[in-house]
């Protein structure tokens, strides 16, 4: 009774499990297991009833019981969980991907076992550090001979630093990717805080990428998540001659106040997140005492603070802080969850959506009322239990929107070169 699972593939590839030659109309159990970078084991399971000819196909067979319900071939992946006592708990992948072992049982008796690998990047991906022209990042390229689908700038969020998983997966999908840090990297020469960061920095990165022989002056896409998505929308708006598409994940259409993590920014000065031509961009100011907010117990839901900031802003402040996304010369993708606990991404994304629609320009807004903030990567366990900022969202809703968003992001960014 062979157990067939999707062979080794990228995280973004569809997953399925099938089995045959099983007893007809019999309840069977499938278990899944993987190990994270810390050696913690994550497990899931579900029971099913075989068909009248002894077949099992997770794409068509609903789970009767287990760590997820209903018909969902990816359910055994996103519903993986660690031991209950583990805290904080969130899945950190081993380098390159993770191995997934699946077993099929009838009663307590294992009938078959199979292992597959879910890859975060192709092993032959080319990577080089970028430390020139004032830029700090990494260049990811598919191996020579692989067809190129486009080129893009990839931006992280308000965590700062340089994280490569999204960029590596995009490059594995066929893109030349400049993964760019823009603040919060010690000893890099970059600003320590997200305050009045010059959009010219992103423009320099665009010009550097377009000068690459693989790109040869063609327009590129820009993608980012959270504050990185805010930066992506602004970059596409300010430099439309060079940017041909924007994919903004868990973002919105307004510029907010900057983030002073070090507490060293002079009091009384304008503190936008971004600047252009040396001038801070108009922004929505926060009305919260952040020090008092974070002094309490976590996890922290920051969405009410952002809602209050917008509600108390004047019509003039909102108008001035609205990102002019109607200037973006190409498709725009917005992705948001209604249970986002970092900021109200769906409401903010609707601002950008309205601007585009009023101008008669293409925009796609993927929104799920039950999803949260962490929507960048597909194909991973979605369970999170942490004492710091909450991401929000139901596990299944997050998983489904992550998968839809990834496919839409690839399509949006590849449209530039079509």
N, C-alpha and C positions, 0 to 999 in steps of 0.2 A: 504494500500500500504506500506508494511513493508520495512524499511531501515535496511540493514544488513551490519555491519562493522566488521572488524577483531577484535576479542575480545582482552582483555588486554594481552599484549605481550611485549617482549623485543624490544628495539629500532631497533635491527638487524633483527627482524622478518618481512617478507613481509606484506605489508598493502594493503587492498582492500576494496571497497565499492560496494554493489549491492543493487538494488531495483527492485521490481516486481509490477505487477498489476497497472502499470502506463498507461496513454493514449498512444496509439501507435504513433510513428513518431512525437513526441511532444518535443519541447525544454524545458528542465528543468535546474535548477541551483542548484549546491551544494556549500554550504559555509562551511568553517572550521574555528575554533577559539580555541586558547589556551592562557594561561597566563604564563608569565615567572616569575622568582624568585622575580623580583622587582614589580610585579603586573601590568606590561605592557601587554596589549592585542595584540596578533598577529593574523592576519586574512588572509584568502585566499578564492578564489572562482573560479568556472569554470562552463560553460554552456555546455550541451550535448543534443543530440537528442536520444530519446528512440528508441528501435528496433521496428520492425513491430508487435511484440507480447507484447509490453509494458514493456520491460526489460531494465535495466541499469546496466552495469558492467564496472567499471573503468579500468579493465584489458584489455578490448576490445573496449571501447568507447572513441574516441578521443575528447579532449576538443575543442569546437568551439570558445570559447573566455574565457577570464579570466586571472588569475595570472600565468597560464602556458599554453602551447600549446601541441597538439599531444596526443598520447596514453601513459599514465604514471600513474599507480595506486598510486604512491607515490607523485605525483605532488602537491596535496593539502597540503602535509606536508612540503616539501622543499621550496615551494613558499610562505609560511606564512611570513607576513611582519608586522612590528609595524606601528604606526602612522607616517606619513611622517616627522613630526617635531622632532622626537626622534633622538638625536645625543649625544654621540656615540650610535650605535645600533648594538647589536649582541645578539643572543639568549642564555640566561643563564637559564638552566633548574632548576626547583624546586627540592628539594631533592627527590631522588627515581624515578623521571620521571615527565611526564606532562600529563594532561587530554586534550583530543581532542574532541571537540563537533562539530558534523556535522549536517547540516540541508539540507533538500531537498525542493525546492520551484518550483511551477509552477506559473509563473508571480510573483506576490507579496505574494502569499498565501503559507505558510509553510505547507507541506504535512506530514512530519515526521522529527523526530530528534533522534539522538543517540549519546552516549558518550562512548569513549574507553580510556584506559590508556596505554601510551607508557612508558615502564619501563626501567630505566637505570641500574637496578639491581633487582634480586629477593629479596623479603623482608626477606627471611630466610638466606641470605648470611652471612657467618661468617667472622668477621673482627677483627684483633688484631694488635696493634702497635708493631713494631720491633725496639728496641733500645738496641741492644746487638752486641758484636763483632765489634764495631765501625760502625755498619750499622744504617741507619735511613730510615725507610719505614713502610709499612703496609703489612700484610699477608691477602689475600682474599682467602676464600675457599667455595666451594659449601656446602650446608647443608648436614649433615650426611645422607648417603643412596643414594645420587645422584651419578651417574656414573662419574668417572673422565676421562677426555680426555687427560690430560697431565699436565705439570707444566711449568711455564715460569717466566722469569724476565721481568718486564715492566718498561721502561725508558721514562721520559718526555724529553722536548727539552731545548732550550737555555733560556727559561723563568725561569728555575731553580725552586726550591720549590718542593712541593709534591701535585699532583693533581690525584684524584682517579677514575675518571669516566671511563677511558679506562680499568683500572685494574678490576674495579667492574663488568663491562660488560663481560670481558673475563672470570672472575670467574663464572658469571651467565651462561656462555656457557659451563662450566664444567672443568675449569682449576684451579689448585692451583697456585696463582699468588703472587709473591713478587713485590710489587710496591715500587720502590727504588728511593729516592732522592739522588742526588750526588753533588749538590752545591746549594747555594742560599737559605738556610733555616736559619733564624736568631736563634742564641742560640742553634744550633744543633751540633756544633763541625765540621760541614762540611765546605769546602772552600766557601768563599764569591763569588769568580770569577771562570769562566770556563777556567782555565789556568793550564796546566800540571797536570791534574787530573789523579791519578794513576789507570791504568786498573786493578791493583791488588784488588782495592776496589770492582769491579764487580766480580772478581774471588772469593773473600770472600763471596759475596752475593750468588753466584752460589753454593758454598760448603755448605753454611748455608741452602739453600733451598733443596739441594739434601739429606741433613741429616734428613729432616723432615720424620716422619713415613709414611706420605701419598705418598712420592716420593721414599723412600727406595733406594737411590743411583742411580736411573735411570737418564738418560740424560734429559736435559731440553731444552726449547726453549728460545730465547731472542728476544724481540720486542721493538721497540722504534720509535719515530717520530722526524724528523728534526735532531738536534744534538744528540738526543737520539738514532736515527737510525744509525748515524755515530758510536756512541759508541757500538751499538748492533753488527754491522758488524765487528768492531775491536774485540769485546769480543769473538764472534764466531770464528774469525780467530786465536786468540791467545790461546784459550782454547778449541780446537776441541774435546778433549777426553770427555768433560763434556757437551758441547753444541751440540744439534742435529738438530737445525733448527734456522734460523734467518728471521724475518719479519721486513723489514726496510721501513718505510713510509715517503715519501718526503725527501729522503736522497740521497746519492751518494757514489762514490767510492774513494773519496779523503779526506785526513785530512787537515783541515784549521787551521789557526792561532787561538789562544785562544781569549777569550773575557774578557777584563779588565774593568768591570763595575765600580769598586770602584776607579780606577785610582791610585792604590797604588802599582802596580807591578813595580819593579825596571827597569828603562830604560836600554836598551842595552842587556838584557838577553833574551835567547830563550824563546819564548812564544807560545808553541804549545797548543792545547786543551787538549792533553793527554800525559801521560808518562808511561814508563814501565821500571821496574828495576831502577827507579830513574832518568832515562834519558828521556828528552822530545822527543816525536816521531817527525820524519820529517813532515813538514807541508808546505802548500801554504801560503805565507805571503800576507796580504792585502796591497794594495797600496793607500788606501783612508785615508783622514782626517775625521775620524768618528765624531769628535766634530763639524766640519764645516758641515758635511752632515746632522746631526740631528738638527743643528741650524735653518735649513730652515723649511718651512711649510710641514706638512705631508698630507696624508699618505706617507710612505717612501718605495720606491722600491729598495731593496738591491741586486737584481739579477745582474744589470750591474757591481756592485762592485766585485762580485764573478767572473763574466766572465772576467773582467779586470785582476783580480789576477791570474787566470789560464793562460790567454793569455800572461802575462808578466813573468810567471814562466819559468825557463829553463827546458829542457827535463829531466835533472838530478833531478831537484826539483820535477817535476811531478812524475817521476818514484819512487823516495823515499817516496813521500806522498801518493802513491796509496795503498789502503788497500788490503792486500793479501787475498781476499775473496776465492781464490782457496783452502785455507786451511780449510774452513768451511766444516765440515763432516756431511752434510745433506742438505735438500732443503733450498733455499734462495728465498725469495719474496722481490721484489722491487716495490714500487708504486710511481708514479710521475705525476705531471701536467706540461704541457708545458707553462702555464701562471703563474707558481709559481713566486711570487714577493719577496720571501725571498732569494732564490738562484736558479740556473738553475737545478732543481732536475732531469729533464729528461736527460739532458746531463751528469750530474754526475752519475746518475744511470746506464747510458749506459757504463760508465767506469767499474763498477762492473759487469754488464751483460757480457761485452766482456771478462773480466778475467775468469769468470765462464765458458763461452762457449768455450774459447780457451783450457781450461782444461778438457772439456768434462763432466762438472758437471751440475747438475740440477739447473736451475734458471728460475724464472717466473718474468717478468717485465710487470706490468699493467701500461700503460701510456695513458693519454688523453691529446691531444694538447690544449684543451680548459679549463682544470682544473687547480687549483691553489695549494696552499701549505697546506691548512687545510683539511686533508683527513683522520683523525684518526677515527672519529665516524660517524656511519650511522644514518639515521632516524631523523634528526633534520632540522629546518629551516636553509638555507644556506645564507640568506641575511646578509651582514655585511657592516656597514658604520662607519668607525673609523678614528681618526686623526693620529694614530700611524702607525706601520709597516703594510703595506698592505699584505694580503694573496694571492690575485689574483684569477683568474678563474671565469668562468661563473657559475651562481647558479645551473643550471640544470646539467652541466658537473661535478661540484663538488659533487652534490648529487649522481649521478650515479656511479662515481668512488669511493666515500665513501662506497656505498653498495657493490660493487664488491670487493673492497679492504678488507672489513671486512670479507666477506665470505672466501676469499683467505687466510687471516691471520689466521683464525680459522683452516682451512684445513692444512696450513703449520705447525702450532704449534702442531696440534694433530698428525701429521705424525710421530713425535718422538717416541710415545708410541705404534704405530701400529705394 
